[in-house]
Amino acid sequence: MIKIKMRKILFAALLAIGFSACDKNESPVIEIHELGYENTATVVQGADLHIDAEIVAEHKISTIRLTIHPEGEHASIVQATDEAHTWEVDSVYSTKYVGVKNTDFHEHIEVPATAPAGFYHLHLIVTDMEGNQTTAEKEFEVLIAQ
């Protein structure tokens, strides 16, 4: 009888340890600290968009992908008259940040003077060496150059 109780207790303990190990978040963690001019989430046409994010990847960074696209759901976005004047970004950083557990992602993205003013959506997608992936998103506004 005591052996059965001990087995049940041992089984319950191992089960609890197994579940707690599975609860550990092994996906990369992304925290965007700064976006835009003086962290205002704005950038002027023809200037650089400042991005600063802290990335922690327990299984080391494999790639960082940055995508930017117009935020079409907002009524205040100015629609481009033709495709030649649209602005989108899709960049993969697969050298500078690869193989590290934590890094400061600090980049300046050139915004063309022809980029339509309005709201945009930024996605920062980090994939680690185990294939775990996390996305951080922020909205910013492109302002008309004065």
Sine and cosine of phi, psi and omega as CSV:
sin_phi,cos_phi,sin_psi,cos_psi,sin_omega,cos_omega
0.00,0.00,-0.69,0.73,0.00,-1.00
-0.92,0.40,-0.62,0.78,0.02,-1.00
-0.88,0.48,-0.64,0.77,0.00,-1.00
-0.91,0.41,-0.69,0.72,0.02,-1.00
-0.89,0.45,-0.66,0.75,0.01,-1.00
-0.90,0.43,-0.64,0.77,0.03,-1.00
-0.90,0.44,-0.68,0.73,0.03,-1.00
-0.89,0.45,-0.68,0.73,0.02,-1.00
-0.90,0.43,-0.70,0.71,0.02,-1.00
-0.89,0.46,-0.69,0.72,0.03,-1.00
-0.88,0.47,-0.70,0.71,0.02,-1.00
-0.89,0.46,-0.65,0.76,0.01,-1.00
-0.91,0.42,-0.71,0.71,0.02,-1.00
-0.90,0.43,-0.63,0.78,0.04,-1.00
-0.89,0.46,-0.68,0.73,0.02,-1.00
-0.90,0.44,-0.66,0.75,0.02,-1.00
-0.90,0.43,-0.67,0.74,0.02,-1.00
-0.87,0.49,-0.69,0.72,0.01,-1.00
-0.93,0.38,-0.62,0.79,0.00,-1.00
-0.93,0.36,-0.55,0.84,0.05,-1.00
-0.93,0.38,-0.57,0.82,0.01,-1.00
-0.95,0.30,-0.42,0.91,-0.01,-1.00
-0.96,0.28,-0.31,0.95,-0.04,-1.00
-0.89,0.46,0.78,-0.62,0.00,-1.00
-0.98,0.20,0.93,-0.36,-0.01,-1.00
-0.98,-0.21,-0.03,1.00,0.04,-1.00
-0.96,0.28,0.45,-0.89,0.05,-1.00
-0.85,0.52,0.47,-0.88,0.04,-1.00
-0.91,-0.41,0.76,-0.65,-0.03,-1.00
-0.82,-0.57,0.76,-0.65,0.11,-0.99
-0.76,-0.65,0.93,-0.36,0.02,-1.00
-0.99,0.16,0.92,-0.40,-0.04,-1.00
-1.00,0.03,-0.63,0.78,-0.08,-1.00
-0.68,-0.73,0.65,-0.76,0.07,-1.00
-0.53,-0.85,0.85,-0.52,0.05,-1.00
1.00,0.00,-0.05,-1.00,-0.02,-1.00
-0.90,0.43,0.86,-0.51,-0.01,-1.00
0.74,0.67,0.62,0.78,0.03,-1.00
0.85,0.53,0.60,0.80,0.00,-1.00
-0.99,-0.14,0.01,1.00,-0.07,-1.00
0.86,0.51,0.56,0.83,0.09,-1.00
-0.70,-0.72,0.43,-0.90,0.09,-1.00
-0.51,-0.86,0.57,-0.82,0.00,-1.00
-1.00,-0.04,0.61,-0.79,0.07,-1.00
-0.76,0.65,0.71,-0.70,0.04,-1.00
1.00,0.08,0.01,1.00,0.01,-1.00
-0.95,-0.30,-0.03,-1.00,0.04,-1.00
-0.99,-0.12,0.69,-0.72,0.12,-0.99
-1.00,0.05,0.88,-0.47,-0.02,-1.00
-1.00,0.06,0.79,-0.61,0.04,-1.00
-0.78,-0.62,0.77,-0.63,0.06,-1.00
-0.67,-0.74,0.86,-0.51,-0.03,-1.00
-0.64,-0.77,0.59,-0.81,0.10,-1.00
-1.00,-0.09,0.78,-0.62,-0.01,-1.00
-0.83,-0.55,0.77,-0.64,0.08,-1.00
-0.83,-0.56,0.84,-0.54,-0.01,-1.00
-0.77,-0.64,0.97,-0.25,-0.04,-1.00
-0.80,0.59,-0.59,0.81,-0.03,-1.00
-0.98,-0.19,0.43,0.90,0.05,-1.00
0.91,0.41,0.59,-0.81,-0.06,-1.00
-0.96,0.29,0.73,-0.69,0.11,-0.99
-0.99,-0.17,-0.80,0.60,0.04,-1.00
-0.56,-0.83,0.42,-0.91,0.16,-0.99
-0.82,-0.58,0.81,-0.59,0.02,-1.00
-0.90,-0.44,0.75,-0.67,0.03,-1.00
-0.90,-0.43,0.84,-0.54,0.09,-1.00
-0.82,-0.57,0.60,-0.80,0.06,-1.00
-0.71,-0.71,0.72,-0.69,0.03,-1.00
-0.55,-0.84,0.41,-0.91,0.04,-1.00
-0.87,0.49,0.60,-0.80,0.04,-1.00
-1.00,-0.03,1.00,0.07,-0.12,-0.99
-0.92,0.38,-0.27,0.96,-0.04,-1.00
-0.98,0.21,-0.26,0.97,-0.03,-1.00
-1.00,0.02,0.74,-0.68,-0.06,-1.00
-0.93,0.38,-0.38,0.92,-0.10,-0.99
-0.99,0.12,-0.07,1.00,0.01,-1.00
-0.95,0.31,0.65,-0.76,0.05,-1.00
-1.00,0.03,0.86,-0.51,-0.02,-1.00
-0.98,0.20,0.68,-0.74,0.03,-1.00
-0.95,0.31,0.54,-0.84,-0.01,-1.00
-0.98,0.19,-0.40,0.92,0.08,-1.00
-0.49,-0.87,0.25,-0.97,-0.07,-1.00
-0.91,0.42,-0.38,0.92,-0.01,-1.00
-0.91,0.41,-0.34,0.94,-0.04,-1.00
-0.95,-0.30,0.26,0.97,0.09,-1.00
-1.00,0.06,0.36,-0.93,0.01,-1.00
-0.70,-0.71,0.84,-0.54,0.10,-1.00
-0.63,-0.78,0.43,-0.90,0.02,-1.00
-0.78,-0.62,0.67,-0.74,0.14,-0.99
-0.57,-0.82,1.00,-0.08,-0.07,-1.00
-0.86,-0.52,0.63,-0.77,0.08,-1.00
-0.90,-0.43,0.79,-0.61,0.04,-1.00
-0.98,-0.22,0.97,-0.25,-0.10,-0.99
-0.85,-0.53,0.28,0.96,0.05,-1.00
-0.79,-0.61,-0.86,0.50,-0.14,-0.99
-0.85,0.53,-0.62,0.79,-0.11,-0.99
-0.96,-0.28,0.00,1.00,-0.13,-0.99
-0.96,0.27,0.65,-0.76,0.12,-0.99
1.00,0.06,0.10,1.00,0.03,-1.00
-0.94,-0.33,0.45,-0.89,-0.01,-1.00
-0.99,0.12,-0.61,0.80,0.03,-1.00
-0.60,-0.80,0.58,-0.81,-0.06,-1.00
-0.44,-0.90,0.31,-0.95,0.14,-0.99
-0.98,-0.19,0.95,-0.31,0.04,-1.00
-0.98,0.18,0.95,-0.32,-0.05,-1.00
-0.78,-0.62,0.94,-0.34,-0.04,-1.00
-0.66,-0.75,0.44,-0.90,0.11,-0.99
-0.86,-0.50,0.88,-0.48,-0.04,-1.00
-0.97,-0.25,0.83,-0.56,-0.01,-1.00
-0.95,0.33,0.82,-0.57,0.06,-1.00
-0.99,-0.17,0.88,-0.47,-0.03,-1.00
-0.88,0.47,0.49,-0.87,0.05,-1.00
-0.90,0.44,-0.34,0.94,0.00,-1.00
-1.00,-0.02,0.00,1.00,0.01,-1.00
-0.90,0.44,0.77,-0.64,0.01,-1.00
-0.88,0.47,0.67,-0.74,0.07,-1.00
-0.93,0.37,0.51,-0.86,0.04,-1.00
0.62,-0.78,-0.20,-0.98,-0.06,-1.00
-1.00,0.01,0.62,-0.79,0.01,-1.00
-0.75,-0.66,0.35,-0.94,-0.01,-1.00
-0.87,-0.49,0.79,-0.62,0.01,-1.00
-0.95,-0.31,0.72,-0.69,0.09,-1.00
-0.86,-0.50,0.80,-0.60,0.11,-0.99
-0.91,-0.40,0.93,-0.38,-0.12,-0.99
-0.91,-0.41,0.88,-0.47,-0.02,-1.00
-0.93,-0.38,0.78,-0.63,0.07,-1.00
-0.89,-0.46,0.73,-0.69,0.01,-1.00
-1.00,-0.10,0.05,-1.00,-0.06,-1.00
-0.91,0.42,-0.29,0.96,0.03,-1.00
-1.00,-0.05,-0.06,1.00,-0.01,-1.00
1.00,-0.04,0.00,1.00,0.08,-1.00
-0.93,0.35,0.60,-0.80,-0.09,-1.00
-0.68,-0.73,0.63,-0.77,0.05,-1.00
-0.71,-0.70,0.58,-0.81,0.04,-1.00
-0.84,-0.55,0.72,-0.69,0.15,-0.99
-0.91,-0.41,0.64,-0.77,-0.05,-1.00
-0.78,-0.63,0.58,-0.82,0.09,-1.00
-0.55,-0.83,0.46,-0.89,0.08,-1.00
-0.96,-0.28,0.57,-0.82,0.09,-1.00
-0.57,-0.82,0.16,-0.99,-0.05,-1.00
-0.83,-0.56,0.72,-0.70,0.12,-0.99
-1.00,-0.05,0.83,-0.56,-0.03,-1.00
-0.98,-0.18,0.44,-0.90,0.03,-1.00
-0.94,0.33,0.75,-0.66,0.04,-1.00
-0.92,0.40,0.69,-0.73,-0.01,-1.00
-1.00,-0.01,0.00,0.00,0.00,0.00
